[in-house]
Amino acid sequence: MTNPLLELAAAAAEWNRRPLSADVEHDARRAVLDWFASLLPGCAEGPVVALARALAPGRGAGAAVAYVDGGAGFSRHAALLNGVASHTAEFDDIYRDGGYHPGSPTISAALAVAQDIGASNEAFLRAVIGGYEVGCRIAVALQPSHYRNWHITATVGTLGAATAVAMLKGGDAGVIGNAIAIATSFAGGHQENLQGQGVTKTLHSGHAAEAGVLAGLAAAAGVTGSLDSLHAPHGYAAATGEDTGNWSAALEGLGDWTPISRMTFKNHGCCGHIFPTLDGLRALQAKVPFSAADIRRIDVRGYGPTRSICDRMQVESARDARFSLQYCVGALLVLGGVRMAAFTPEALARLDIRAVMPLVHVAEDPEIAAAYPRRRMARLRVELMDGRVLEHFQETRKGDPDDPLTDAELAAKFDELAATLLDPDDTGRLKACILTGQKLPRHLTAAGAPRAAGS
């Protein structure tokens, strides 16, 4: 077997010099737009607000901006805070085949370093593409065994972020390879802090971004790591999974297509493992209109994490609700959608949503489980109060590459989420800035208007 780390590092280095097609550049801008959409509501509330206050005395000199408060400082701190904020509302992008959210750690790290060193917008986009290339492919190699105990965005996100930083620092394949190798020793974040109580999960992405900045800067300064770190018997894949990694699957099509052009952009504000159920219910409602009051029982059969992560009847917070299939089904049937309004204190207190939850039963389907993670499906059986039984097999998710959000749908999502912090005029200016290749904003003013400066 060839060394996968060296192959991935070479592929990332190539993104710093190869022609950037209009399609790939457009896909990268979509990813950045979606990152800002996910970031903005996370700046208004959640762990990042307290964390920003706690870190304020030591954020140091630098030009990297933490959008939660507009403070400029060292790139590590900005990457940390933006990484936490952009993972808070559970709207960040997904690489389906790896079960991985690359945008939050990768773009948080890349933008912080790009701002700090005054990199061009093109250099920033190229680093994002390269970071997605490496992170997404490593995620494929580690799945599914890695995900049983590790939060793959927390772990692999560190490697994608390190790649992007090393690229921005002008690193060749050797420097990028060392950044990945160093990052494997920093990558952590376990499933208990994803599935259990508390809000540490949101910090996972921020830590991945910050640790990736450290690894990338270290490699650019000449620090080295073991270039066998991914696939060796004591390397990262073996240490965090059942074997040394499925590298043939990870490297498939390397150089022919790039993961940033195969992203899932979330259409619902909850865990992606719930999406097939929500999309299936919408498909059934389009055929036979029904509401929450019509439901006698709903049976959902899905893949492993559908049950292990999302079969959750105890919902005490918005964070719990975003990982409860039962709550999200109730919100869909009562509110008509599972977006920001589904997780307000008022929504969480609604008895009509809560009344649906005990009617929803979750089980694993062996056939569907065997197709995971490359396929995300669900079988639904809905019993109505009038005795009718509706059945549906949901073969994909809205937002996945085979049923993508259009540019208009992605823009509408951005507008909705940005409205938590910005007024409509400011939202439009920020959106145009991202999509037309202008300099990305370094600050959001108190009123929300972006001031373009730097990258």
Secondary structure, DSSP 8 states (H G I E B T S, - for coil): ---HHHHHHHHHHHTTTS---HHHHHHHHHHHHHHHHHHHHHHHSSHHHHHHHHHGGG--S-SEEETTTTEEE-HHHHHHHHHHHTTTSS---BBGGGTB--HHHHHHHHHHHHHHHT--HHHHHHHHHHHHHHHHHHHHHHTTGGGGTB-HHHHHHHHHHHHHHHHHTT--HHHHHHHHHHHHTT---BTHHHHSSSSHHHHHHHHHHHHHHHHHHHHHTT----TTTTTSTTSHHHHHSSSS--HHHHTTTBTTB-GGGS-B--SSSS-GGGHHHHHHHHHHHHHS---GGGEEEEEEEE-HHHHHTT------SHHHHHT-HHHHHHHHHHHS--SGGGGSHHHHT-HHHHHHGGGEEEEE-HHHHHHTTT---EEEEEEETTS-EEEEEE-S-TTSTTS---HHHHHHHHHHHHTTTS-HHHHHHHHHHHHTT---EEEE-TTS-EEE---
